[in-house]
Amino acid sequence: MSIRVLALSDIPVIDGKPYCNLIDLGHFVYKIGLISKLPDEYQNFTFYTDDPDLFYSQQNRNNELTWSVHPSYRKYLNIS
């Protein structure tokens, strides 16, 4: 498997906005349900519909949240 590197100008519009930085891509995969926040001892998984601003939160920027790829995508992405 190889990874193709694109020039910034070659990256398509994401969710109606031009790509600016990696956090925008992360927010998009959170919004479409590819990832969700892992539950802690007090709650279930957190999805975009539960907390749309969570990915941009200071807690996430401080790496205090753990994210999980939705189980239905894991086989296709070859992850467990």
C-alpha distance (Angstrom), angle and dihedral (degrees) to the residues before:
residue distance angle dihedral
M1 . . .
S2 3.77 . .
I3 3.76 130.8 .
R4 3.76 117.1 -134.3
V5 3.78 115.0 -145.9
L6 3.80 114.9 -143.5
A7 3.74 128.8 -157.2
L8 3.81 112.0 -113.9
S9 3.82 89.2 -111.3
D10 3.85 89.9 57.1
I11 3.81 95.2 57.7
P12 3.79 109.6 100.9
V13 3.78 125.5 -127.7
I14 3.82 110.6 -77.4
D15 3.80 117.8 -147.6
G16 3.79 91.4 -18.7
K17 3.82 95.2 -51.2
P18 3.79 132.3 94.9
Y19 3.80 113.0 -104.3
C20 3.81 109.9 -98.6
N21 3.79 107.3 162.4
L22 3.78 144.0 -15.7
I23 3.80 95.3 -90.8
D24 3.83 89.3 64.1
L25 3.79 89.8 56.5
G26 3.81 90.2 47.6
H27 3.79 91.0 50.9
F28 3.80 89.8 50.6
V29 3.83 94.2 53.0
Y30 3.82 87.7 48.0
K31 3.81 90.2 50.3
I32 3.82 94.1 50.9
G33 3.81 92.2 47.0
L34 3.81 99.7 -110.3
I35 3.81 89.4 124.6
S36 3.78 134.5 23.4
K37 3.78 134.6 -179.1
L38 3.78 113.1 -91.8
P39 3.78 113.0 -115.4
D40 3.75 121.5 -104.2
E41 3.80 123.2 -151.6
Y42 3.82 91.6 -78.7
Q43 3.82 104.8 49.7
N44 3.80 149.5 19.3
F45 3.79 127.0 -102.9
T46 3.81 111.7 -51.6
F47 3.80 116.1 -130.4
Y48 3.79 130.8 -171.5
T49 3.81 91.4 -99.3
D50 3.82 89.0 56.6
D51 3.81 95.9 50.2
P52 3.83 116.6 1.3
D53 3.82 93.4 -177.5
L54 3.80 97.0 49.7
F55 3.81 96.2 98.4
Y56 3.82 91.2 55.2
S57 3.82 92.7 44.3
Q58 3.79 122.9 121.1
Q59 3.78 87.9 -120.9
N60 3.82 89.8 61.6
R61 3.82 92.8 42.9
N62 3.81 87.2 54.8
N63 3.85 89.8 53.3
E64 3.81 91.4 -116.5
L65 3.82 94.5 131.8
T66 3.79 129.2 74.4
W67 3.78 117.8 -144.3
S68 3.79 128.4 -157.1
V69 3.81 131.4 -159.5
H70 3.80 111.0 -122.5
P71 3.84 109.6 -99.8
S72 3.81 93.5 -122.7
Y73 3.83 90.5 64.1
R74 3.80 98.5 43.9
K75 3.80 98.2 86.0
Y76 3.81 92.7 48.4
L77 3.83 90.6 48.7
N78 3.82 90.1 45.0
I79 3.80 94.5 -124.0
S80 3.80 129.7 126.6
